[in-house]
Amino acid sequence: MYKSSKEGLVSIGGMLRSYERTFPKSMYTPWTKHHQNKLAKQKLVGDSNEVDCTYNKALLDYMNSAEVRTALHIPEGYASWAPCKSDFNYTISMDGTQEIWDRLNGKYRMLKYSGDVDAVVGTLGTLGWIKISKAVKTELKPWRQWSLDNSTDVAGFAWDLDGLDFVTVHGAGHMVPQDKRAAAHKMLLTYLDGKTL
């Protein structure tokens, strides 16, 4: 049962309770609201800061259904399920990964990697902050594919900038080492050896 496209309703103990069905990037990735105009101009995000970034409607509806709550023995007084909660004390900071890179640039060589099927922190968002970063970056090696040893299959893509290696891992989600162990192993060892993919 839905109250709106953004809010669902579930009957718990005979009472209707609501739950959020979407989580906008302004809540999940708070720094984006501080960079919204820059990102929109570069067509990296839409004009609205309230776009659902997690695409969890089906999961939220399922987890909050009466059948699942009953099967999991969730007491009637407990709140609805959500992957993110906004009712805790959290100080929102404008700092995101790109600010860390800006502060450490020139002091360390850094590796930033992204699973190309990551639905949480997607590759396009990471490329977005690299492009709007304050630090001037010289391209050392252009965007290219890389493979595991003795394989012609694409393991991902790499882009080397002055002080920053950006690597994608094909078929990996948010937890790259868990999803693609061999690719993560090669990527990390190559970086630690001071080499590039």
MOTA-V928578 format. One record per backbone hydrogen bond with DSSP energy under -1.0 kcal/mol. NH is the residue of the N-H (numbers start at 0). CO is the residue of the C=O. E is the energy in kcal/mol with one decimal. If there is no record, write none. Layout:
<<NH:CO:E> <NH:CO:E>>
This chain:
<<2:6:-1.8> <3:6:-2.4> <7:18:-3.0> <8:0:-2.9> <9:16:-2.7> <11:14:-3.2> <14:11:-1.6> <16:9:-2.9> <18:7:-2.0> <20:5:-3.2> <24:50:-1.3> <25:48:-1.1> <26:23:-1.6> <27:23:-2.2> <28:24:-2.6> <31:28:-2.0> <32:29:-1.2> <33:30:-1.1> <38:34:-2.6> <39:35:-2.7> <40:36:-2.1> <41:37:-1.5> <42:39:-1.6> <43:38:-2.7> <52:22:-2.2> <59:55:-3.3> <60:56:-2.7> <61:57:-2.3> <62:58:-3.0> <63:59:-1.8> <64:61:-1.4> <68:64:-2.4> <69:65:-2.3> <70:66:-2.5> <71:67:-2.3> <72:69:-1.4> <73:68:-2.7> <77:74:-1.7> <99:95:-1.3> <100:96:-2.2> <101:97:-2.3> <102:98:-2.0> <103:99:-2.2> <104:100:-1.7> <106:103:-2.2> <107:103:-1.4> <109:162:-2.8> <111:164:-2.9> <113:166:-2.1> <115:168:-2.1> <116:171:-2.5> <117:114:-1.6> <125:121:-1.8> <126:122:-2.8> <127:123:-1.8> <128:124:-2.0> <129:125:-2.0> <130:126:-2.2> <131:127:-1.7> <139:159:-2.6> <140:159:-1.8> <143:157:-2.0> <145:155:-2.1> <150:147:-1.3> <154:145:-3.0> <155:145:-1.1> <157:143:-3.0> <158:165:-2.4> <159:140:-1.7> <160:163:-3.4> <161:137:-1.9> <163:160:-1.2> <164:109:-3.1> <165:158:-3.0> <166:111:-2.2> <167:156:-3.3> <168:113:-2.1> <169:154:-2.7> <171:168:-1.6> <178:174:-2.5> <179:175:-3.1> <183:179:-2.7> <184:180:-2.7> <185:181:-2.3> <186:182:-2.7> <187:183:-2.7> <188:184:-2.5> <189:185:-2.5> <190:186:-2.0> <191:187:-2.8> <192:188:-1.9> <193:190:-1.7> <194:189:-2.4>>
